């Protein structure tokens, strides 16, 4: 199977955006709040809305996408904790409906109702709901709910520990994924996203998180940001700080996806990061939608890059399927139940 572990619902119906506009307008004027959380979106509308993803999935040889709400749409820095919870549940429920309607194409991953300065333990009820009731196989975790100002403690702080305990109990991984930004210094997907990936990895180097949580699993998207390119720097910093070797310290628990939009980048990723830590992903219909004039193919057609790597068939299978089933054990169980 070709399992794409990083897909977002970026083609939502207008009704969802209309609700969000009213929800946020209600922060200033309660009379402008939406009267109901029922969006009035039919199953037919949902299926039609994901036709772009289905089209690319088929054309590019994919079989299954791990699907979550639009990352930039999480916008945890906007509104209150209550607003975040309402918005999160609505977005997660839409993902659930899509996965029920198209179970051969999509499996769900959810967002969390994070809010700046609010303890991550408050996210646990929604985490339990999406895993136990909706059957989701993972979750997206925002390391910077402030939207570019990094006001919450780093990921290695005990501030996050109640949430990590629940992730381990449920045996689900978290993709470390920032959301939209409010700091004008950073471009959204070109800077803030890559900064988030890189910053999260450096935070993990600085702590002993996986001694406390040996079964905790993180996926760092977008090829790990700057991490593979500066692997020597991170190895050296870890050594200077008297940390264990990265391969012993982090690589049993931290994984990277292939959302890297050119062949040399994928080649570097595959040379630096062990193949057991690389999971196929494209984030298609996401950050970069255009066609590369040098190749004539979409930038986010990442399967083409992986296909060109000099890999054994065993290693290629790991990247396309095996690692995903290992890192997302609930996905593996679900697929086996379906005979896949």
Order of alpha helices (4+ residues) and beta strands (2+ residues): beta-alpha-alpha-alpha-beta-alpha-alpha-beta-alpha-beta-alpha-beta-alpha-alpha-beta-alpha-alpha-beta-alpha-beta-alpha-alpha-alpha-alpha
